[in-house]
Amino acid sequence: MMNVREFEILARGLRPRLVRSIHPLLGEEDAEDVAQDTMLKLWDLRDTLDIYRSVDALAMVIARRLAINCLRDRHPERFETLDGNFAQAVERSPEDDVILRQTVDYVDRIIGSLPDSQATLIRLRHIEGYDNATIAAMLGSTEAAVRTALSRARRRVAEIFAAVNK
């Protein structure tokens, strides 16, 4: 169990790193908000933090998910589900709707099971609609590195999906 003093020490070292990692995605003000929300979530978990191998890694996961939620709130049109994109274009039966919804939910769970870096890349590219150049700028990377990482992430999603649907 972590006491207040131990948590303050943890927070002083962790918070600036969270802001630096989220800043390229959201900008300074929102990155500060996400870092603060992350610290609040960690405080709520303080009694169980000792079960995690790395509190820093847990904090990064929480911060990335909060950042994605922030982007989702800011740009809801980029987060339409597959169902929403095709609902008006194609006449479907109720059974088709159920199958499509289950497939979309399953692919979303697959993406959620990927390492955070891969899941974030897929969400930035295919859900939020950013191009590779923009993603590279956000992450301080190159377009080639983004293309390669996206290719690996897509391949992993396809492998998992194919393995279950044999």
N, CA, C and O of each residue as an XYZ file, in Angstrom:
664
protein
N       0.840     -1.183      0.000
C       0.000      0.000      0.000
C       0.887      1.248      0.000
O       1.836      1.350      0.777
N       0.563      2.179     -0.872
C       1.372      3.379     -1.049
C       0.802      4.511     -0.191
O      -0.404      4.758     -0.198
N       1.675      5.190      0.541
C       1.204      6.326      1.333
C       1.280      7.608      0.499
O       1.788      7.598     -0.622
N       0.778      8.694      1.047
C       0.691      9.965      0.333
C       2.078     10.446     -0.096
O       2.252     10.887     -1.232
N       3.039     10.368      0.776
C       4.396     10.837      0.464
C       5.012     10.037     -0.682
O       5.609     10.616     -1.590
N       4.873      8.725     -0.645
C       5.394      7.875     -1.726
C       4.708      8.211     -3.046
O       5.354      8.253     -4.093
N       3.408      8.448     -2.996
C       2.681      8.793     -4.217
C       3.146     10.141     -4.767
O       3.299     10.294     -5.979
N       3.368     11.099     -3.904
C       3.855     12.414     -4.348
C       5.198     12.295     -5.050
O       5.433     12.951     -6.065
N       6.070     11.469     -4.519
C       7.382     11.253     -5.146
C       7.208     10.611     -6.522
O       7.830     11.031     -7.498
N       6.360      9.597     -6.584
C       6.066      8.948     -7.865
C       5.507      9.961     -8.860
O       5.949     10.018    -10.008
N       4.543     10.754     -8.421
C       3.872     11.712     -9.307
C       4.833     12.771     -9.846
O       4.749     13.148    -11.015
N       5.743     13.249     -9.001
C       6.693     14.278     -9.443
C       7.568     13.799    -10.591
O       7.894     14.578    -11.487
N       7.949     12.535    -10.575
C       8.776     12.011    -11.653
C       7.987     11.569    -12.862
O       8.467     11.654    -13.993
N       6.790     11.102    -12.631
C       5.987     10.514    -13.695
C       5.215     11.542    -14.508
O       5.136     11.425    -15.730
N       4.658     12.525    -13.866
C       3.770     13.482    -14.532
C       4.433     14.176    -15.730
O       3.814     14.239    -16.792
N       5.667     14.702    -15.608
C       6.295     15.349    -16.767
C       6.485     14.390    -17.952
O       6.347     14.797    -19.106
N       6.798     13.130    -17.671
C       6.953     12.148    -18.757
C       5.624     11.895    -19.448
O       5.578     11.737    -20.668
N       4.546     11.855    -18.682
C       3.221     11.669    -19.279
C       2.880     12.839    -20.196
O       2.398     12.644    -21.312
N       3.131     14.041    -19.722
C       2.837     15.231    -20.532
C       3.648     15.197    -21.823
O       3.112     15.464    -22.898
N       4.936     14.871    -21.724
C       5.784     14.814    -22.925
C       5.302     13.766    -23.917
O       5.367     13.985    -25.127
N       4.820     12.630    -23.422
C       4.401     11.577    -24.347
C       3.051     11.878    -24.997
O       2.804     11.443    -26.122
N       2.183     12.607    -24.318
C       0.850     12.902    -24.837
C       0.809     14.215    -25.612
O      -0.056     14.402    -26.467
N       1.727     15.116    -25.322
C       1.745     16.433    -25.962
C       1.659     16.382    -27.490
O       0.888     17.151    -28.063
N       2.414     15.513    -28.180
C       2.311     15.494    -29.642
C       0.914     15.143    -30.149
O       0.526     15.570    -31.237
N       0.171     14.386    -29.387
C      -1.173     13.999    -29.818
C      -2.209     15.079    -29.558
O      -3.111     15.286    -30.370
N      -2.087     15.769    -28.429
C      -3.173     16.639    -27.981
C      -2.822     18.111    -27.838
O      -3.720     18.953    -27.829
N      -1.563     18.438    -27.727
C      -1.189     19.805    -27.406
C      -0.974     19.945    -25.904
O      -1.319     19.055    -25.127
N      -0.405     21.064    -25.514
C       0.033     21.267    -24.133
C      -1.107     21.211    -23.115
O      -1.018     20.479    -22.130
N      -2.161     21.965    -23.342
C      -3.231     22.052    -22.340
C      -3.926     20.710    -22.112
O      -4.114     20.288    -20.971
N      -4.304     20.042    -23.200
C      -4.972     18.746    -23.059
C      -4.021     17.687    -22.515
O      -4.448     16.799    -21.777
N      -2.742     17.764    -22.866
C      -1.766     16.813    -22.336
C      -1.655     16.978    -20.821
O      -1.535     15.988    -20.099
N      -1.693     18.203    -20.343
C      -1.671     18.455    -18.896
C      -2.911     17.851    -18.235
O      -2.824     17.241    -17.169
N      -4.069     18.029    -18.884
C      -5.318     17.471    -18.342
C      -5.267     15.951    -18.284
O      -5.671     15.343    -17.293
N      -4.766     15.343    -19.358
C      -4.663     13.883    -19.392
C      -3.702     13.393    -18.315
O      -3.982     12.405    -17.636
N      -2.575     14.077    -18.155
C      -1.617     13.686    -17.114
C      -2.266     13.787    -15.735
O      -2.077     12.913    -14.890
N      -3.025     14.847    -15.512
C      -3.701     15.011    -14.227
C      -4.735     13.904    -14.005
O      -4.814     13.334    -12.916
N      -5.526     13.603    -15.036
C      -6.525     12.527    -14.919
C      -5.854     11.174    -14.677
O      -6.366     10.339    -13.932
N      -4.706     10.974    -15.314
C      -3.952      9.735    -15.106
C      -3.492      9.628    -13.662
O      -3.582      8.564    -13.050
N      -3.002     10.729    -13.125
C      -2.544     10.708    -11.738
C      -3.715     10.432    -10.784
O      -3.550      9.742     -9.778
N      -4.882     10.968    -11.101
C      -6.070     10.698    -10.273
C      -6.439      9.218    -10.318
O      -6.787      8.625     -9.296
N      -6.362      8.629    -11.504
C      -6.662      7.199    -11.620
C      -5.639      6.370    -10.845
O      -5.996      5.398    -10.180
N      -4.371      6.758    -10.935
C      -3.338      6.049    -10.174
C      -3.574      6.194     -8.672
O      -3.368      5.248     -7.912
N      -4.002      7.370     -8.255
C      -4.293      7.568     -6.835
C      -5.416      6.633     -6.392
O      -5.362      6.051     -5.308
N      -6.439      6.496     -7.245
C      -7.536      5.575     -6.930
C      -7.041      4.126     -6.829
O      -7.602      3.324     -6.083
N      -5.994      3.803     -7.580
C      -5.439      2.443     -7.598
C      -4.295      2.244     -6.601
O      -3.705      1.165     -6.551
N      -3.979      3.261     -5.816
C      -2.770      3.234     -4.972
C      -2.666      2.002     -4.081
O      -1.561      1.544     -3.789
N      -3.789      1.466     -3.650
C      -3.747      0.292     -2.774
C      -3.355     -0.980     -3.512
O      -2.964     -1.967     -2.890
N      -3.460     -0.960     -4.839
C      -3.151     -2.164     -5.612
C      -1.976     -1.973     -6.566
O      -1.679     -2.874     -7.351
N      -1.307     -0.836     -6.520
C      -0.210     -0.575     -7.452
C       0.936     -1.565     -7.317
O       1.676     -1.786     -8.276
N       1.096     -2.163     -6.147
C       2.199     -3.097     -5.949
C       2.025     -4.394     -6.739
O       2.980     -5.162     -6.858
N       0.845     -4.657     -7.277
C       0.670     -5.880     -8.083
C       1.158     -5.699     -9.514
O       1.309     -6.675    -10.248
N       1.407     -4.445     -9.915
C       1.867     -4.166    -11.276
C       3.385     -4.217    -11.327
O       4.071     -3.719    -10.435
N       3.894     -4.828    -12.388
C       5.333     -4.906    -12.563
C       5.941     -3.514    -12.741
O       7.031     -3.234    -12.242
N       5.220     -2.643    -13.462
C       5.722     -1.300    -13.717
C       4.578     -0.298    -13.603
O       3.653     -0.310    -14.414
N       4.643      0.554    -12.613
C       3.634      1.601    -12.456
C       3.758      2.601    -13.603
O       2.756      3.150    -14.061
N       4.989      2.838    -14.068
C       5.190      3.741    -15.204
C       4.451      3.227    -16.437
O       3.783      3.996    -17.128
N       4.569      1.938    -16.709
C       3.887      1.364    -17.875
C       2.375      1.458    -17.704
O       1.666      1.784    -18.656
N       1.882      1.183    -16.526
C       0.450      1.313    -16.255
C       0.002      2.752    -16.494
O      -1.041      2.984    -17.104
N       0.772      3.701    -16.023
C       0.430      5.112    -16.208
C       0.385      5.482    -17.689
O      -0.493      6.226    -18.124
N       1.331      4.961    -18.452
C       1.346      5.248    -19.894
C       0.117      4.664    -20.583
O      -0.474      5.312    -21.446
N      -0.269      3.459    -20.213
C      -1.467      2.841    -20.790
C      -2.691      3.694    -20.460
O      -3.499      3.991    -21.339
N      -2.821      4.079    -19.219
C      -3.960      4.906    -18.808
C      -3.948      6.223    -19.576
O      -4.985      6.651    -20.084
N      -2.790      6.867    -19.665
C      -2.688      8.164    -20.348
C      -3.027      8.035    -21.835
O      -3.732      8.884    -22.382
N      -2.542      7.000    -22.481
C      -2.847      6.824    -23.907
C      -4.336      6.619    -24.128
O      -4.917      7.172    -25.062
N      -4.941      5.832    -23.275
C      -6.387      5.599    -23.421
C      -7.184      6.872    -23.163
O      -8.171      7.139    -23.849
N      -6.765      7.646    -22.190
C      -7.426      8.925    -21.932
C      -7.217      9.886    -23.104
O      -8.126     10.636    -23.459
N      -6.028      9.865    -23.704
C      -5.753     10.721    -24.860
C      -6.641     10.330    -26.042
O      -7.173     11.195    -26.737
N      -6.795      9.040    -26.261
C      -7.670      8.583    -27.343
C      -9.108      9.017    -27.062
O      -9.814      9.446    -27.975
N      -9.545      8.910    -25.814
C     -10.889      9.375    -25.469
C     -11.033     10.871    -25.722
O     -12.074     11.328    -26.194
N      -9.995     11.625    -25.408
C     -10.017     13.068    -25.646
C     -10.138     13.354    -27.145
O     -10.925     14.207    -27.556
N      -9.364     12.646    -27.951
C      -9.454     12.808    -29.403
C     -10.832     12.391    -29.909
O     -11.391     13.035    -30.797
N     -11.369     11.338    -29.357
C     -12.700     10.855    -29.741
C     -13.756     11.923    -29.431
O     -14.668     12.150    -30.226
N     -13.627     12.567    -28.285
C     -14.574     13.627    -27.919
C     -14.439     14.832    -28.837
O     -15.427     15.480    -29.183
N     -13.204     15.123    -29.225
C     -12.924     16.281    -30.066
C     -13.361     16.071    -31.515
O     -13.805     17.008    -32.178
N     -13.233     14.829    -32.002
C     -13.526     14.516    -33.407
C     -14.437     13.297    -33.510
O     -14.005     12.260    -34.014
N     -15.679     13.390    -33.050
C     -16.552     12.206    -33.061
C     -16.791     11.653    -34.462
O     -17.030     10.456    -34.623
N     -16.729     12.510    -35.469
C     -16.965     12.043    -36.838
C     -15.891     11.070    -37.308
O     -16.140     10.262    -38.203
N     -14.714     11.135    -36.726
C     -13.630     10.224    -37.107
C     -13.759      8.876    -36.423
O     -13.030      7.942    -36.757
N     -14.669      8.761    -35.477
C     -14.805      7.540    -34.701
C     -16.094      6.790    -34.995
O     -16.532      5.964    -34.194
N     -16.701      7.075    -36.142
C     -17.886      6.312    -36.495
C     -17.501      4.856    -36.630
O     -16.414      4.533    -37.108
N     -18.382      3.990    -36.212
C     -18.116      2.564    -36.360
C     -18.291      2.172    -37.815
O     -18.869      2.913    -38.610
N     -17.796      1.026    -38.139
C     -17.987      0.484    -39.479
C     -19.463      0.449    -39.801
O     -19.860      0.778    -40.919
N     -20.278      0.060    -38.848
C     -21.718      0.008    -39.012
C     -22.259      1.379    -39.401
O     -23.103      1.479    -40.291
N     -21.787      2.432    -38.748
C     -22.241      3.783    -39.039
C     -21.852      4.236    -40.430
O     -22.612      4.953    -41.081
N     -20.682      3.830    -40.895
C     -20.219      4.239    -42.218
C     -21.037      3.627    -43.338
O     -21.221      4.260    -44.378
N     -21.531      2.418    -43.154
C     -22.203      1.724    -44.231
C     -23.700      1.535    -44.005
O     -24.378      0.939    -44.842
N     -24.222      2.030    -42.896
C     -25.619      1.772    -42.549
C     -26.581      2.288    -43.609
O     -27.566      1.621    -43.925
N     -26.314      3.457    -44.158
C     -27.241      4.025    -45.120
C     -26.934      3.567    -46.537
O     -27.809      3.630    -47.401
N     -25.733      3.114    -46.797
C     -25.334      2.779    -48.156
C     -25.810      1.397    -48.588
O     -26.002      1.155    -49.779
N     -26.000      0.501    -47.644
C     -26.318     -0.876    -47.998
C     -27.580     -1.313    -47.265
O     -27.710     -1.102    -46.059
N     -28.486     -1.909    -47.981
C     -29.700     -2.474    -47.388
C     -29.321     -3.806    -46.747
O     -28.810     -4.691    -47.434
N     -29.561     -3.966    -45.439
C     -29.168     -5.187    -44.751
C     -30.343     -5.754    -43.981
O     -31.284     -5.055    -43.604
N     -30.241     -7.056    -43.767
C     -31.244     -7.723    -42.941
C     -30.859     -7.553    -41.473
O     -29.720     -7.191    -41.178
N     -31.790     -7.807    -40.543
C     -31.435     -7.741    -39.116
C     -30.305     -8.709    -38.763
O     -29.479     -8.406    -37.902
N     -30.261     -9.863    -39.416
C     -29.183    -10.824    -39.158
C     -27.837    -10.254    -39.590
O     -26.828    -10.425    -38.907
N     -27.839     -9.569    -40.745
C     -26.608     -8.933    -41.223
C     -26.126     -7.879    -40.230
O     -24.928     -7.750    -39.977
N     -27.080     -7.124    -39.668
C     -26.721     -6.108    -38.679
C     -26.057     -6.727    -37.461
O     -25.061     -6.202    -36.963
N     -26.598     -7.834    -36.979
C     -26.040     -8.505    -35.809
C     -24.636     -9.013    -36.108
O     -23.717     -8.823    -35.311
N     -24.475     -9.657    -37.255
C     -23.165    -10.191    -37.640
C     -22.153     -9.061    -37.795
O     -21.024     -9.176    -37.318
N     -22.540     -7.974    -38.450
C     -21.631     -6.848    -38.640
C     -21.249     -6.234    -37.300
O     -20.075     -5.943    -37.067
N     -22.215     -6.034    -36.423
C     -21.949     -5.440    -35.115
C     -21.003     -6.339    -34.306
O     -20.082     -5.849    -33.653
N     -21.238     -7.651    -34.353
C     -20.363     -8.578    -33.632
C     -18.946     -8.547    -34.201
O     -17.970     -8.595    -33.452
N     -18.839     -8.469    -35.518
C     -17.527     -8.425    -36.167
C     -16.787     -7.142    -35.790
O     -15.599     -7.179    -35.470
N     -17.485     -6.020    -35.828
C     -16.862     -4.745    -35.461
C     -16.410     -4.782    -34.003
O     -15.303     -4.352    -33.680
N     -17.270     -5.296    -33.127
C     -16.903     -5.404    -31.712
C     -15.694     -6.312    -31.527
O     -14.802     -6.013    -30.732
N     -15.665     -7.420    -32.262
C     -14.553     -8.359    -32.127
C     -13.238     -7.736    -32.620
O     -12.201     -7.875    -31.972
N     -13.288     -7.056    -33.758
C     -12.078     -6.405    -34.274
C     -11.618     -5.322    -33.301
O     -10.418     -5.146    -33.091
N     -12.557     -4.604    -32.712
C     -12.191     -3.590    -31.713
C     -11.500     -4.243    -30.516
O     -10.528     -3.696    -29.996
N     -11.985     -5.401    -30.074
C     -11.338     -6.114    -28.968
C      -9.944     -6.597    -29.382
O      -9.008     -6.552    -28.583
N      -9.807     -7.057    -30.624
C      -8.489     -7.483    -31.112
C      -7.526     -6.301    -31.058
O      -6.405     -6.433    -30.567
N      -7.959     -5.157    -31.558
C      -7.109     -3.970    -31.544
C      -6.746     -3.616    -30.104
O      -5.606     -3.247    -29.822
N      -7.709     -3.727    -29.197
C      -7.451     -3.442    -27.786
C      -6.470     -4.404    -27.151
O      -5.836     -4.071    -26.150
N      -6.333     -5.600    -27.722
C      -5.412     -6.588    -27.159
C      -3.976     -6.424    -27.669
O      -3.050     -7.046    -27.149
N      -3.806     -5.591    -28.679
C      -2.466     -5.361    -29.228
C      -1.631     -4.552    -28.243
O      -2.177     -3.892    -27.359
N      -0.312     -4.600    -28.393
C       0.517     -3.688    -27.601
C       0.044     -2.255    -27.850
O      -0.424     -1.934    -28.943
N       0.164     -1.409    -26.852
C      -0.367     -0.043    -26.948
C       0.128      0.713    -28.171
O      -0.637      1.445    -28.798
N       1.386      0.547    -28.513
C       1.925      1.289    -29.655
C       1.218      0.882    -30.945
O       0.898      1.740    -31.767
N       0.970     -0.413    -31.132
C       0.280     -0.863    -32.333
C      -1.183     -0.439    -32.328
O      -1.703      0.012    -33.348
N      -1.845     -0.580    -31.192
C      -3.251     -0.188    -31.095
C      -3.409      1.306    -31.374
O      -4.334      1.721    -32.072
N      -2.500      2.107    -30.825
C      -2.570      3.549    -31.037
C      -2.384      3.886    -32.505
O      -3.113      4.720    -33.042
N      -1.424      3.255    -33.163
C      -1.206      3.508    -34.591
C      -2.442      3.157    -35.418
O      -2.854      3.929    -36.284
N      -3.029      1.997    -35.151
C      -4.215      1.601    -35.913
C      -5.354      2.582    -35.673
O      -6.052      2.971    -36.610
N      -5.540      2.976    -34.438
C      -6.629      3.923    -34.142
C      -6.377      5.278    -34.796
O      -7.293      5.872    -35.364
N      -5.133      5.772    -34.718
C      -4.826      7.057    -35.343
C      -5.067      7.019    -36.848
O      -5.610      7.963    -37.422
N      -4.660      5.923    -37.481
C      -4.749      5.830    -38.940
C      -6.154      5.479    -39.417
O      -6.694      6.137    -40.306
N      -6.746      4.441    -38.825
C      -7.978      3.900    -39.393
C      -9.256      4.349    -38.697
O     -10.339      4.243    -39.272
N      -9.148      4.839    -37.490
C     -10.353      5.307    -36.802
C     -10.406      6.827    -36.831
O     -11.446      7.419    -37.120
N      -9.271      7.451    -36.528
C      -9.238      8.909    -36.522
C      -8.969      9.500    -37.899
O      -9.255     10.673    -38.138
N      -8.420      8.696    -38.807
C      -8.236      9.135    -40.180
C      -7.005      9.973    -40.457
O      -6.934     10.620    -41.502
N      -6.029      9.983    -39.554
C      -4.805     10.730    -39.812
C      -3.968     10.013    -40.860
O      -3.961      8.783    -40.923
N      -3.252     10.792    -41.692
C      -2.358     10.164    -42.659
C      -1.024      9.839    -41.995
O      -0.740     10.296    -40.888
N      -0.213      9.047    -42.684
C       1.052      8.588    -42.102
C       1.999      9.742    -41.759
O       2.713      9.684    -40.757
N       2.005     10.777    -42.579
C       2.882     11.920    -42.320
C       2.489     12.623    -41.018
O       3.351     13.004    -40.226
N       1.202     12.786    -40.811
C       0.718     13.439    -39.588
C       1.023     12.586    -38.364
O       1.443     13.099    -37.326
N       0.807     11.278    -38.495
C       1.104     10.372    -37.383
C       2.590     10.417    -37.055
O       2.971     10.466    -35.885
N       3.430     10.399    -38.088
C       4.880     10.460    -37.874
C       5.256     11.743    -37.132
O       6.086     11.716    -36.224
N       4.645     12.863    -37.517
C       4.927     14.137    -36.847
C       4.459     14.095    -35.390
O       5.149     14.595    -34.501
N       3.300     13.508    -35.148
C       2.769     13.405    -33.785
C       3.702     12.603    -32.888
O       3.928     12.944    -31.727
N       4.234     11.534    -33.456
C       5.038     10.608    -32.668
C       6.531     10.908    -32.714
O       7.323     10.239    -32.051
N       6.913     11.909    -33.493
C       8.335     12.227    -33.608
C       9.081     11.119    -34.323
O      10.206     10.781    -33.956
N       8.453     10.554    -35.346
C       9.011      9.417    -36.067
C       9.087      9.760    -37.551
O       8.892     10.909    -37.945
N       9.372      8.747    -38.368
C       9.391      8.942    -39.811
C       8.191      8.246    -40.430
O       7.602      7.341    -39.839
N       7.842      8.687    -41.633
C       6.728      8.039    -42.338
C       7.033      6.564    -42.599
O       6.147      5.717    -42.489
N       8.260      6.263    -42.937
C       8.636      4.878    -43.207
C       8.445      4.013    -41.961
O       7.942      2.893    -42.054
N       8.841      4.525    -40.806
C       8.678      3.773    -39.562
C       7.198      3.576    -39.246
O       6.798      2.509    -38.779
N       6.388      4.596    -39.497
C       4.943      4.484    -39.261
C       4.345      3.446    -40.206
O       3.551      2.606    -39.783
N       4.722      3.500    -41.483
C       4.215      2.524    -42.467
C       4.551      1.101    -42.053
O       3.704      0.209    -42.103
N       5.797      0.900    -41.644
C       6.242     -0.433    -41.231
C       5.484     -0.904    -39.997
O       5.004     -2.037    -39.954
N       5.378     -0.043    -39.001
C       4.677     -0.411    -37.768
C       3.198     -0.664    -38.024
O       2.619     -1.584    -37.447
N       2.584      0.139    -38.881
C       1.173     -0.086    -39.228
C       0.989     -1.413    -39.951
O       0.026     -2.137    -39.700
N       1.910     -1.727    -40.842
C       1.840     -2.987    -41.559
C       1.902     -4.167    -40.601
O       1.138     -5.124    -40.732
N       2.810     -4.095    -39.643
C       2.920     -5.162    -38.637
C       1.654     -5.261    -37.795
O       1.180     -6.360    -37.504
N       1.112     -4.123    -37.408
C      -0.102     -4.117    -36.586
C      -1.283     -4.697    -37.362
O      -2.047     -5.499    -36.825
N      -1.431     -4.296    -38.618
C      -2.528     -4.830    -39.441
C      -2.377     -6.338    -39.631
O      -3.351     -7.086    -39.557
N      -1.151     -6.767    -39.875
C      -0.891     -8.191    -40.054
C      -1.268     -8.962    -38.785
O      -1.846    -10.046    -38.862
N      -0.943     -8.403    -37.631
C      -1.267     -9.074    -36.358
C      -2.779     -9.159    -36.154
O      -3.284    -10.191    -35.712
N      -3.498     -8.096    -36.468
C      -4.965     -8.123    -36.362
C      -5.517     -9.207    -37.299
O      -6.394     -9.975    -36.903
N      -5.023     -9.271    -38.506
C      -5.488    -10.270    -39.471
C      -5.181    -11.684    -38.993
O      -6.007    -12.586    -39.141
N      -3.995    -11.879    -38.420
C      -3.625    -13.210    -37.903
C      -4.570    -13.648    -36.788
O      -5.062    -14.776    -36.792
N      -4.815    -12.766    -35.850
C      -5.691    -13.096    -34.724
C      -7.103    -13.373    -35.226
O      -7.736    -14.345    -34.816
N      -7.588    -12.517    -36.111
C      -8.948    -12.682    -36.650
C      -9.067    -14.004    -37.409
O     -10.047    -14.732    -37.248
N      -8.064    -14.310    -38.236
C      -8.096    -15.553    -39.023
C      -8.014    -16.792    -38.120
O      -8.681    -17.794    -38.378
N      -7.203    -16.722    -37.074
C      -7.044    -17.860    -36.177
C      -8.344    -18.217    -35.479
O      -8.648    -19.394    -35.283
N      -9.093    -17.229    -35.112
C     -10.353    -17.477    -34.405
C     -11.464    -17.879    -35.360
O     -12.385    -18.596    -34.970
N     -11.391    -17.434    -36.584
C     -12.459    -17.681    -37.540
C     -12.163    -18.839    -38.494
O     -12.679    -18.872    -39.611
N     -11.342    -19.777    -38.060
C     -11.036    -20.960    -38.875
C     -12.217    -21.900    -38.866
O     -12.168    -22.958    -39.492
